[in-house]
Amino acid sequence: MASGDPHRVWFEEMAENVAFEMASRDAFEATIRLRDDLDEMLQRIRWA
């Protein structure tokens, strides 16, 4: 079994986005924008 929280689903494009954004952002406001971007991406994936 893979490690991590079994109740969370990480789609490949979300994981790539997090890795890229966390490498280039460090401000609190940027972290909030990242959260919003990921939430929007997840909603698009779920309803696609």
PETAPE-V557170 format. One record per run of one state. SS is the DSSP state (2 for helix, 1 for strand, 0 for the rest). FROM is the first residue (numbers start at 1). TO is the last residue. If there is no record, write none. Layout:
BEGIN
SS/FROM/TO, SS/FROM/TO
END
This chain:
BEGIN
0/1/11, 2/12/24, 0/25/27, 2/28/47, 0/48/48
END
